[in-house]
Amino acid sequence: MGTRDINEYNRSNSPLHRKSYEFSIRIINMVKYIKCSAKEYALTNQVLRSGTAVGALVREAEFAQSSSDFINKLSIALKECNETFYWLNLLRDTEYITDKEAESILQDCNELLAILISSVKTVKERNKKSANGEK
């Protein structure tokens, strides 16, 4: 899938939407590579599940029924992203992927973690202000 297709899918200009979708693509491609070369299934299935869940949860949050639902979806995405970070490190440390291969995707994972943390924190602060009658 080329950049044009990614941009068409991500109609939103949100960096979180774009990055989480592109991260899912990287995870899928990494898993395909590992399965072809090493025939590893248990670890790759775990990283595939958690790594692609991040983007799916971000998309779900877009149509959350409430602010609390939005926070919940992003919080679960944050947990999935953190789990993915664990599996990526495990794949690197067991030499299914090289340090060089891991470096870039771990950096993407860290960026997603930071954006998700910031997003959850921002919405929680807005809710708190709103509950207190502040603008």
N, C-alpha and C positions, 0 to 999 in steps of 0.2 A: 504494500500500500504506500503510495507516494505522499509527499507533503500536501499536494492539492487535495487528495481524498481526506486526509486528516483535517485540513482546514474546513472542508465542506461538512464533515461530521461535527466538528466543534464550532457551531454557529456562535457560541458565546465567545467574547474576547477575554474571558477569565483565564488568567495564567494557571489556575488550579485545574480547570477543565482540560486545558491543552496539555499541561505537564502530566496529569494523571493518565490521560489517554495515550500519550507518547510513551510513558513509562510502561503501560500495559503491553504495548507493541514490543518494546525492548525485552520485557520478561518472556513473552511468547516466543520471540526469536531466539533468545538464550536457551529456553527449554527445548526448542526444536533442535538446536545445535547439540546440546548435551545428549539428548535421546538418540540422535544419529551417531554420535561418536562414542558414547560410553554406555548406552542402553540403561541409563539410570532412571528409575521411575518414582520411587518413594519420595526422594528429596525434591525432584523437579515438579511432581504433582503438588507438593506443599507450597513451593514458591510460586507456581502458576496460579494456584487458588488464591493465595493472599495477595499476590502482586496485581492480579487483574481485578480483584475485589475493590481495591482502592478507587479506581476510576468509576466502577459501577456504582459505588456508594456516593461518590461526588455527584454523579448524574442523578441518582435518586434524591439527593438533598435539594437539587434544583426545584423539585416539585413537592417539597415537604409540606405537610399539612399545617404545621405551626412552627414557631421559632424553636420550641423544644424538640420537635421532630427533626428540624434542620441540624440542631446541635448534636442530637443523637446520631444521625447519619454520618456527620463529619467526625464525630468521636469514634465511631466504629471504623471509619476509613483510616483514622489515625492509628488505631490498634492494628489494623491489617497491614498498614505501612510499616509499623514497628516490627511486626512478625516477619514481614518480607525482608527487612534489614537483617534479622536473625538468620533466616534461611540463606540469604546471599553470603553472609559471612561464613556460614557452615559449608556452603558449596566451595567457597574460596579456600577455607582451611583444610578441606578434604581433597583439594586439588581437582575438583570437577571443573572449576574455572580458574584461570590464572589470576595472579595479583593484578596484572594490567587490565584484564577483562572485568574484574570485580571493581576496580577503582572508579571507573566511569559510572557504572550502574549504581554503586553505593552512593556516589555523589548525588545522582538524581534522586535516590531514595531519601537522602538527608534533606535535599531541597524540598521534597514533598512533605516530609515530616515538619519542617519549619513552617511551610505555608499552612498546613493543616492546624498546627498548634496556634499560629497567629489568627487564623480564621475562627477557630472555636473560641479563643480568648476574646476576640473582638465582638462576636455575637453575644457572648455571655455578658460582657461589659455593657453593651447596648441594652440588653434585657434588664440589667440591673438599674441602669439610668432610667429606662422607661417605667419600671416598677416604682421608682422613687419620684416620678413626675418630672425628671430632668430632660433637657433637650440636647 
